[in-house]
Amino acid sequence: MNTILFQIPLTVDSLGVNSSLPDEAVEKTLSIIDLITSGGLGGQLIMSTLGLLSILTVYLFVERFQILKNANKVDVQFMNKVKDYLSDSKEASVLALCERTSSPVAQIIAKGTLCKNGSPKDIQDAMERQGNLEVYKLEHNLASLATIAGAAPMIGFLGTVIGMILAFHEMASAGGQIDVEMLSKGIYTAMTTTVAGLIVGISAFLAYNNLVVKVTNATFKMEEATANFLDVIAKSK
């Protein structure tokens, strides 16, 4: 008995299924520029403000960092030279050394040297006043960084509220015909401004705290120099 095999060609088309598939998967990407500009006029305004704040944050941090870096430089020979000059009653040499050094510690020592012939209380008060002035100079613009750290997230949240208002306005104007594309501008505004505000705020907060630590270190060095100078003056009298 012969077995007859029938080969029935089965294709996707014969089963009624559409086999047309794209040759290449279409991949849609979103660049940073598209992300920034996709939130409409309100989102662009918020993002521009946050962009300016980010630039200001970088500028303030770099400028203060260089100032505080110089203020925290320690010349181990500085106080030794001051002691040698004072022991030889060479106040002019001390003042010249302080002028060449050009640091907060040097300015305090110079003030104490000018008041060397006064009472210990007068010398200490004069040096403390000069120290307060030097600390004020070191803290310049730190308040601006703190303001940015607090204001940037709030500005981002403002963009979130604007974005949600735009989204609900589009929903109200659609007359029941709502799709994702219609709401995209409001959603993009809400999300991108929130992220940008947090990034700028966190960066400014970290920069501020880093600089505050450096100011504290510089203040300690000034207090140490003041105490050493008063000891030298007390021993010389």
Backbone torsions as a table, in degrees:
resi	resn	phi	psi	omega
1	MET	NA	120.4	-178.3
2	ASN	-86.1	133.5	177.3
3	THR	-96.5	123.3	-179.7
4	ILE	-99.4	121.5	179.3
5	LEU	-98.6	126.1	177.1
6	PHE	-101.5	125.2	177.1
7	GLN	-98.6	110.5	-179.0
8	ILE	-102.7	112.5	179.4
9	PRO	-69.6	120.1	177.8
10	LEU	-107.9	121.4	176.7
11	THR	-119.4	163.4	178.7
12	VAL	-63.8	-36.2	-179.9
13	ASP	-66.0	-35.2	-178.7
14	SER	-68.4	-22.2	177.8
15	LEU	-89.3	-1.2	177.9
16	GLY	82.4	19.1	-179.9
17	VAL	-107.0	135.3	-179.6
18	ASN	-77.5	117.1	-176.5
19	SER	-97.4	8.6	-177.8
20	SER	-73.4	113.9	177.6
21	LEU	-118.6	146.3	178.9
22	PRO	-64.3	140.6	178.9
23	ASP	-61.2	-37.3	-178.9
24	GLU	-131.6	138.4	176.6
25	ALA	-68.0	131.4	-179.4
26	VAL	-83.5	117.8	-178.3
27	GLU	-112.5	119.4	-178.9
28	LYS	-102.1	123.6	179.8
29	THR	-111.3	159.5	-178.5
30	LEU	-127.5	116.8	-179.1
31	SER	-81.7	169.2	178.9
32	ILE	-63.5	-40.2	179.8
33	ILE	-62.6	-43.3	178.1
34	ASP	-63.0	-37.5	-179.4
35	LEU	-65.9	-37.1	-178.8
36	ILE	-73.0	-41.1	-173.3
37	THR	-89.8	-2.3	-175.6
38	SER	-85.1	-2.3	-175.8
39	GLY	-94.0	11.2	179.4
40	GLY	80.5	-175.8	-175.9
41	LEU	-63.5	-42.3	179.6
42	GLY	-62.1	-43.7	178.8
43	GLY	-65.4	-39.5	179.4
44	GLN	-65.1	-37.7	178.9
45	LEU	-65.7	-44.6	178.6
46	ILE	-63.5	-44.5	-179.1
47	MET	-65.5	-35.1	177.1
48	SER	-65.2	-41.5	178.0
49	THR	-62.7	-44.2	178.8
50	LEU	-66.4	-33.9	176.3
51	GLY	-63.5	-42.5	177.5
52	LEU	-64.6	-39.7	178.6
53	LEU	-65.6	-35.6	178.2
54	SER	-66.8	-41.0	177.2
55	ILE	-63.8	-42.6	178.7
56	LEU	-64.1	-37.4	178.1
57	THR	-61.9	-46.0	179.5
58	VAL	-62.6	-43.9	-179.3
59	TYR	-62.6	-48.1	-178.3
60	LEU	-63.5	-39.9	-179.2
61	PHE	-66.2	-46.8	-178.5
62	VAL	-63.9	-43.6	-178.6
63	GLU	-63.5	-46.8	180.0
64	ARG	-69.8	-35.2	-179.0
65	PHE	-61.6	-42.7	179.5
66	GLN	-66.2	-41.7	179.3
67	ILE	-62.5	-46.9	-177.4
68	LEU	-72.2	-29.3	175.8
69	LYS	-63.2	-43.3	177.6
70	ASN	-68.0	-35.8	-178.7
71	ALA	-68.3	-27.4	-177.4
72	ASN	-93.5	0.4	176.0
73	LYS	-68.0	133.3	-176.6
74	VAL	-112.9	120.5	173.7
75	ASP	-99.2	105.8	-174.1
76	VAL	-63.9	-22.0	-178.4
77	GLN	-89.3	-9.3	-174.1
78	PHE	-62.7	-54.7	-177.6
79	MET	-66.7	-32.3	176.7
80	ASN	-63.4	-41.6	177.4
81	LYS	-65.7	-39.8	178.4
82	VAL	-60.9	-44.9	179.1
83	LYS	-61.6	-42.2	-180.0
84	ASP	-65.0	-43.0	-179.8
85	TYR	-65.6	-41.4	-178.9
86	LEU	-69.0	-35.0	178.2
87	SER	-66.0	-26.3	177.0
88	ASP	-98.0	8.8	179.7
89	SER	59.0	38.9	178.7
90	LYS	-103.4	70.0	-179.0
91	GLU	-63.4	-34.9	179.9
92	ALA	-63.8	-36.1	178.5
93	SER	-68.5	-36.1	177.0
94	VAL	-64.1	-44.9	-179.8
95	LEU	-64.1	-39.8	178.4
96	ALA	-65.5	-39.2	177.7
97	LEU	-64.4	-41.9	179.1
98	CYS	-65.4	-36.4	178.9
99	GLU	-67.3	-37.6	178.9
100	ARG	-71.7	-33.9	-177.2
101	THR	-73.0	-41.7	174.7
102	SER	51.9	62.7	176.3
103	SER	-138.3	163.7	178.1
104	PRO	-56.5	-41.3	178.5
105	VAL	-61.5	-41.6	179.8
106	ALA	-64.4	-38.7	179.0
107	GLN	-64.9	-36.9	178.4
108	ILE	-68.9	-42.7	177.7
109	ILE	-62.9	-40.2	178.3
110	ALA	-61.9	-41.7	178.3
111	LYS	-64.0	-41.9	178.0
112	GLY	-65.1	-35.5	179.2
113	THR	-66.7	-39.0	178.4
114	LEU	-64.2	-29.1	-179.3
115	CYS	-102.2	20.6	-172.0
116	LYS	-59.3	-33.7	-175.9
117	ASN	-83.8	-2.1	177.9
118	GLY	-83.4	-176.5	178.2
119	SER	-73.3	158.2	178.5
120	PRO	-55.9	-35.6	178.9
121	LYS	-65.5	-42.5	179.7
122	ASP	-65.4	-40.5	179.3
123	ILE	-63.7	-45.5	-179.4
124	GLN	-63.2	-42.3	179.7
125	ASP	-63.7	-41.7	-179.8
126	ALA	-64.5	-42.1	179.8
127	MET	-68.5	-35.7	177.6
128	GLU	-67.0	-40.4	177.1
129	ARG	-62.9	-42.1	177.1
130	GLN	-65.5	-36.9	177.5
131	GLY	-63.7	-40.8	176.8
132	ASN	-62.4	-38.6	177.7
133	LEU	-65.2	-40.6	179.4
134	GLU	-67.2	-38.9	177.4
135	VAL	-64.2	-40.0	177.9
136	TYR	-60.5	-40.4	178.3
137	LYS	-64.9	-40.1	-178.9
138	LEU	-68.0	-33.3	-177.8
139	GLU	-84.4	2.7	-179.4
140	HIS	-59.3	131.5	178.9
141	ASN	75.6	-3.6	176.5
142	LEU	-67.3	-33.8	177.5
143	ALA	-63.4	-33.4	178.1
144	SER	-65.6	-40.1	177.0
145	LEU	-64.1	-41.0	178.2
146	ALA	-63.8	-37.6	178.2
147	THR	-64.5	-43.1	178.5
148	ILE	-63.3	-40.7	-180.0
149	ALA	-60.1	-34.2	179.0
150	GLY	-87.4	-32.7	-173.8
151	ALA	-82.9	-33.2	-175.4
152	ALA	-59.7	-48.0	177.3
153	PRO	-62.2	-33.4	178.6
154	MET	-68.1	-37.7	176.2
155	ILE	-65.8	-40.4	175.6
156	GLY	-61.5	-40.0	177.7
157	PHE	-66.6	-34.7	174.5
158	LEU	-60.2	-41.2	176.1
159	GLY	-63.1	-35.1	176.8
160	THR	-62.2	-45.3	179.6
161	VAL	-63.3	-42.2	178.7
162	ILE	-62.4	-42.4	179.2
163	GLY	-62.0	-41.9	178.9
164	MET	-67.8	-35.3	175.9
165	ILE	-62.8	-42.8	177.9
166	LEU	-63.0	-40.7	-179.6
167	ALA	-64.4	-44.7	179.7
168	PHE	-69.5	-31.2	176.6
169	HIS	-65.9	-41.3	177.5
170	GLU	-64.5	-38.7	178.0
171	MET	-64.8	-40.7	-179.8
172	ALA	-69.3	-30.5	-177.7
173	SER	-87.0	-7.0	-174.4
174	ALA	-80.0	-19.5	-179.0
175	GLY	65.4	36.5	178.8
176	GLY	91.0	-12.7	178.8
177	GLN	-96.4	88.3	-174.1
178	ILE	-111.0	132.1	173.3
179	ASP	-136.5	170.8	-175.3
180	VAL	-66.5	-39.5	-178.0
181	GLU	-61.1	-34.3	-179.7
182	MET	-63.9	-34.7	-176.2
183	LEU	-94.1	-1.9	-170.8
184	SER	-63.5	-41.1	-177.1
185	LYS	-62.1	-45.7	179.4
186	GLY	-64.7	-39.8	-179.8
187	ILE	-68.2	-41.8	177.5
188	TYR	-60.9	-43.5	178.7
189	THR	-59.6	-46.1	-177.7
190	ALA	-62.2	-44.6	-174.3
191	MET	-77.2	-47.6	-174.5
192	THR	-67.2	-39.9	-179.7
193	THR	-68.2	-35.1	177.3
194	THR	-64.0	-47.3	-179.9
195	VAL	-63.5	-45.4	-178.6
196	ALA	-63.7	-41.6	179.1
197	GLY	-62.8	-40.9	178.6
198	LEU	-66.7	-40.2	179.9
199	ILE	-62.7	-46.7	-179.7
200	VAL	-66.3	-42.7	-179.0
201	GLY	-63.8	-44.6	179.8
202	ILE	-65.1	-41.4	179.3
203	SER	-62.5	-44.8	179.2
204	ALA	-65.4	-37.0	179.4
205	PHE	-64.9	-45.0	178.7
206	LEU	-65.1	-41.2	178.9
207	ALA	-63.2	-42.7	-179.4
208	TYR	-61.2	-48.4	-178.1
209	ASN	-66.5	-34.9	176.0
210	ASN	-61.9	-42.3	-179.0
211	LEU	-72.3	-34.8	177.7
212	VAL	-61.5	-39.6	177.4
213	VAL	-61.5	-41.0	179.8
214	LYS	-68.0	-36.9	176.1
215	VAL	-64.0	-41.5	178.2
216	THR	-61.3	-42.3	178.6
217	ASN	-64.0	-42.1	179.2
218	ALA	-65.2	-38.2	178.2
219	THR	-63.6	-41.4	177.5
220	PHE	-61.5	-41.6	179.4
221	LYS	-64.0	-37.3	178.3
222	MET	-67.2	-41.1	178.1
223	GLU	-65.1	-39.2	178.7
224	GLU	-64.8	-42.7	179.3
225	ALA	-65.0	-37.8	178.0
226	THR	-62.7	-45.5	179.6
227	ALA	-62.9	-42.3	178.9
228	ASN	-64.3	-39.6	-178.9
229	PHE	-66.6	-42.7	179.4
230	LEU	-64.2	-34.4	176.0
231	ASP	-64.6	-41.4	179.3
232	VAL	-64.3	-43.5	179.7
233	ILE	-64.0	-42.0	-179.5
234	ALA	-63.0	-37.3	-179.1
235	LYS	-74.1	-28.5	-177.7
236	SER	-79.6	-14.4	-178.7
237	LYS	-95.6	NA	NA
